[in-house]
């Protein structure tokens, strides 16, 4: 298997601009596709995940042109039946495109990798049915492939289960402006990763939709449709976690540019965790800087709002002086791999003492050692443990190319530190 050894070096104070946000790019692509006219998405992420979205939109009859620093999307707001839509390994594409396909004038089948067929989609299918769509998840009613008849969404008020993934809620929200009548979603109290919903609503509003939180905690979306626009994608906070983690374990000061300090991106919550571990965090017009402390301390933290950051934070915790406990992260088990199991395996291999439960991860620092890290075809496993190799000698990352899912230039960034 292809592998890459990260060689320790003195990490210098530096500035990094991560690629565009994957979450925002895929949301903007969907809203642009459902708009009337021509839209421009500036500074998008170009990666396997966003390429999967572009490919599916093209199959649905949407024109997408890729430039050096932008996507040009031209649409007459008609969605065609797409046949087989290959979402590859992209969870956001699978969920969002399933909802978009309900608006098509013909049938589609949403499918992807073997792992995608193990990732749940049943709650989304149920919600779309409640809104008048005709579709079916073929594997036990819970997993892809999903057969979608098309024909549109009627609208109405429905409960939606977001306890496994906020992407189910975001998928319905993104397509709701094209429903026949107003859509109201009753969320309940158990939606994971709620900050992602704020990002969804912001992107929708930028394209002319009018989603609104209600006093009872529901969200209403009137059938306004979307209007074309030019939309600029900010840098990815999920990606920023890795240079910030490098700062934390090395003691360097690393500044990330391209992200508004008030951004709603979910993984901005990682900054508060790093601060509690002793890092200095400073936001100014130049960017957001994290500087590692002389003594990195363990922390107890609820990571429900930022599950993607959990992997980078777990690696940082392995370098702390005291134990850490991360909780409310059950949905890590249904990501690109079972991330809780993967973290337990690979952190133990690195020398930490680790236990996991249904929704928590406990890390007690040990004597770290060289390790060959399995990445489980998971980009965030590869990036998180590569950061460890900046300080700990002998870290070899298997299948490093899997980072192309969200940050094709990740290892170039690592060398730049």
JOUR-V52207 format. One record per residue. N is the residue number from 0. RES is the residue in three letters. PHI is phi as a letter, one per 20 degrees, with the letter a starting at -180 (none if undefined). NEAR is the number of other C-alpha atoms within 12 Angstrom. Layout:
BEGIN
N;RES;PHI;NEAR
N;RES;PHI;NEAR
END
This chain:
BEGIN
0;UNK;none;15
1;UNK;g;16
2;UNK;b;19
3;UNK;c;26
4;UNK;e;29
5;UNK;e;32
6;UNK;e;24
7;UNK;f;24
8;UNK;b;20
9;UNK;f;22
10;UNK;f;32
11;UNK;e;23
12;UNK;f;24
13;UNK;b;29
14;UNK;c;28
15;UNK;c;38
16;UNK;d;33
17;UNK;f;39
18;UNK;f;37
19;UNK;g;36
20;UNK;f;40
21;UNK;f;43
22;UNK;g;48
23;UNK;f;44
24;UNK;g;41
25;UNK;f;47
26;UNK;f;47
27;UNK;f;50
28;UNK;f;57
29;UNK;f;55
30;UNK;f;52
31;UNK;f;46
32;UNK;f;53
33;UNK;e;48
34;UNK;e;37
35;UNK;e;26
36;UNK;o;24
37;UNK;d;29
38;UNK;d;35
39;UNK;c;34
40;UNK;d;41
41;UNK;e;29
42;UNK;l;30
43;UNK;f;39
44;UNK;f;43
45;UNK;d;36
46;UNK;b;31
47;UNK;g;29
48;UNK;f;39
49;UNK;f;42
50;UNK;f;32
51;UNK;f;36
52;UNK;f;44
53;UNK;g;41
54;UNK;f;31
55;UNK;f;44
56;UNK;f;46
57;UNK;f;30
58;UNK;f;31
59;UNK;e;40
60;UNK;n;30
61;UNK;e;37
62;UNK;e;33
63;UNK;c;30
64;UNK;d;24
65;UNK;d;24
66;UNK;d;16
67;UNK;f;13
68;UNK;c;18
69;UNK;a;25
70;UNK;d;36
71;UNK;d;30
72;UNK;d;37
73;UNK;c;33
74;UNK;b;32
75;UNK;e;23
76;UNK;m;33
77;UNK;e;30
78;UNK;d;37
79;UNK;e;33
80;UNK;g;33
81;UNK;d;34
82;UNK;m;26
83;UNK;e;28
84;UNK;d;39
85;UNK;e;37
86;UNK;e;37
87;UNK;l;32
88;UNK;d;37
89;UNK;e;42
90;UNK;f;43
91;UNK;f;45
92;UNK;f;43
93;UNK;g;47
94;UNK;f;49
95;UNK;f;47
96;UNK;f;56
97;UNK;g;59
98;UNK;f;53
99;UNK;f;58
100;UNK;f;52
101;UNK;f;49
102;UNK;e;44
103;UNK;f;37
104;UNK;e;23
105;UNK;a;27
106;UNK;e;31
107;UNK;b;37
108;UNK;c;35
109;UNK;e;48
110;UNK;b;38
111;UNK;a;31
112;UNK;f;23
113;UNK;g;19
114;UNK;f;27
115;UNK;f;31
116;UNK;f;33
117;UNK;d;28
118;UNK;e;37
119;UNK;f;36
120;UNK;b;47
121;UNK;g;34
122;UNK;f;34
123;UNK;f;45
124;UNK;g;42
125;UNK;f;31
126;UNK;f;41
127;UNK;f;49
128;UNK;f;32
129;UNK;f;24
130;UNK;e;36
131;UNK;o;29
132;UNK;e;35
133;UNK;d;30
134;UNK;b;39
135;UNK;b;32
136;UNK;e;33
137;UNK;f;22
138;UNK;e;19
139;UNK;m;16
140;UNK;m;22
141;UNK;c;22
142;UNK;c;33
143;UNK;f;39
144;UNK;f;37
145;UNK;d;43
146;UNK;e;33
147;UNK;d;40
148;UNK;f;32
149;UNK;n;35
150;UNK;o;30
151;UNK;o;35
152;UNK;d;36
153;UNK;f;30
154;UNK;n;32
155;UNK;p;29
156;UNK;d;26
157;UNK;b;28
158;UNK;e;30
159;UNK;c;37
160;UNK;e;30
161;UNK;d;33
162;UNK;f;29
163;UNK;e;31
164;UNK;b;40
165;UNK;f;39
166;UNK;f;43
167;UNK;f;44
168;UNK;f;49
169;UNK;f;50
170;UNK;g;43
171;UNK;f;55
172;UNK;g;55
173;UNK;f;53
174;UNK;e;52
175;UNK;f;49
176;UNK;f;43
177;UNK;d;43
178;UNK;f;37
179;UNK;f;23
180;UNK;c;23
181;UNK;g;29
182;UNK;d;38
183;UNK;c;34
184;UNK;d;37
185;UNK;e;28
186;UNK;e;32
187;UNK;m;19
188;UNK;d;16
189;UNK;d;22
190;UNK;f;31
191;UNK;e;33
192;UNK;l;39
193;UNK;g;34
194;UNK;g;29
195;UNK;f;41
196;UNK;f;37
197;UNK;f;29
198;UNK;f;36
199;UNK;g;44
200;UNK;f;37
201;UNK;f;30
202;UNK;f;39
203;UNK;g;44
204;UNK;f;30
205;UNK;f;28
206;UNK;e;37
207;UNK;n;29
208;UNK;f;34
209;UNK;c;29
210;UNK;f;37
211;UNK;b;26
212;UNK;f;19
213;UNK;d;14
214;UNK;f;9
215;UNK;e;14
216;UNK;n;18
217;UNK;e;25
218;UNK;c;33
219;UNK;d;33
220;UNK;c;37
221;UNK;f;31
222;UNK;e;26
223;UNK;e;27
224;UNK;m;34
225;UNK;c;37
226;UNK;d;33
227;UNK;f;32
228;UNK;a;32
229;UNK;d;28
230;UNK;c;32
231;UNK;d;27
232;UNK;e;38
233;UNK;f;36
234;UNK;f;38
235;UNK;e;39
236;UNK;f;42
237;UNK;f;45
238;UNK;f;47
239;UNK;f;50
240;UNK;g;48
241;UNK;f;50
242;UNK;f;53
243;UNK;f;53
244;UNK;f;56
245;UNK;f;53
246;UNK;f;48
247;UNK;f;50
248;UNK;e;45
249;UNK;d;35
250;UNK;n;31
251;UNK;f;31
252;UNK;d;32
253;UNK;d;40
254;UNK;d;37
255;UNK;d;43
256;UNK;d;30
257;UNK;n;31
258;UNK;c;35
259;UNK;f;21
260;UNK;g;25
261;UNK;e;20
262;UNK;g;26
263;UNK;e;30
264;UNK;g;42
265;UNK;g;38
266;UNK;f;41
267;UNK;f;38
268;UNK;f;35
269;UNK;f;42
270;UNK;f;43
271;UNK;f;28
272;UNK;f;39
273;UNK;f;44
274;UNK;f;29
275;UNK;f;26
276;UNK;e;38
277;UNK;o;29
278;UNK;f;36
279;UNK;e;29
280;UNK;c;33
281;UNK;c;23
282;UNK;d;23
283;UNK;b;17
284;UNK;g;15
285;UNK;e;19
286;UNK;q;26
287;UNK;d;36
288;UNK;d;39
289;UNK;d;42
290;UNK;c;37
291;UNK;f;37
292;UNK;e;28
293;UNK;f;19
294;UNK;c;21
295;UNK;e;33
296;UNK;d;31
297;UNK;f;32
298;UNK;b;35
299;UNK;d;26
300;UNK;b;33
301;UNK;e;27
302;UNK;d;38
303;UNK;g;33
304;UNK;f;37
305;UNK;c;38
306;UNK;f;45
307;UNK;f;45
308;UNK;f;44
309;UNK;g;47
310;UNK;f;47
311;UNK;f;45
312;UNK;f;58
313;UNK;f;58
314;UNK;f;51
315;UNK;g;52
316;UNK;f;48
317;UNK;f;48
318;UNK;e;47
319;UNK;f;36
320;UNK;e;24
321;UNK;c;24
322;UNK;f;28
323;UNK;c;37
324;UNK;c;34
325;UNK;d;41
326;UNK;c;29
327;UNK;m;31
328;UNK;c;37
329;UNK;g;31
330;UNK;f;37
331;UNK;f;40
332;UNK;f;30
333;UNK;d;30
334;UNK;e;35
335;UNK;g;36
336;UNK;b;28
337;UNK;f;29
338;UNK;f;41
339;UNK;f;37
340;UNK;f;33
341;UNK;f;34
342;UNK;f;45
343;UNK;g;32
344;UNK;f;27
345;UNK;e;40
346;UNK;f;46
347;UNK;f;31
348;UNK;f;26
349;UNK;f;37
350;UNK;o;29
351;UNK;f;33
352;UNK;d;30
353;UNK;c;32
354;UNK;c;28
355;UNK;c;31
356;UNK;c;22
357;UNK;f;20
358;UNK;b;27
359;UNK;b;32
360;UNK;c;42
361;UNK;d;37
362;UNK;c;40
363;UNK;d;34
364;UNK;g;31
365;UNK;c;21
366;UNK;e;18
367;UNK;f;27
368;UNK;b;25
369;UNK;g;28
370;UNK;b;28
371;UNK;e;33
372;UNK;e;41
373;UNK;e;38
374;UNK;d;37
375;UNK;l;28
376;UNK;l;31
377;UNK;c;37
378;UNK;g;41
379;UNK;f;46
380;UNK;f;46
381;UNK;f;46
382;UNK;f;52
383;UNK;f;49
384;UNK;f;52
385;UNK;f;49
386;UNK;g;47
387;UNK;g;50
388;UNK;f;40
389;UNK;f;40
390;UNK;d;32
391;UNK;e;32
392;UNK;f;22
393;UNK;n;24
394;UNK;e;34
395;UNK;d;34
396;UNK;d;39
397;UNK;f;29
398;UNK;l;26
399;UNK;f;36
400;UNK;f;29
401;UNK;f;32
402;UNK;f;32
403;UNK;f;29
404;UNK;g;34
405;UNK;c;40
406;UNK;b;38
407;UNK;g;27
408;UNK;e;25
409;UNK;g;33
410;UNK;f;32
411;UNK;f;17
412;UNK;f;28
413;UNK;g;39
414;UNK;f;24
415;UNK;f;21
416;UNK;f;31
END
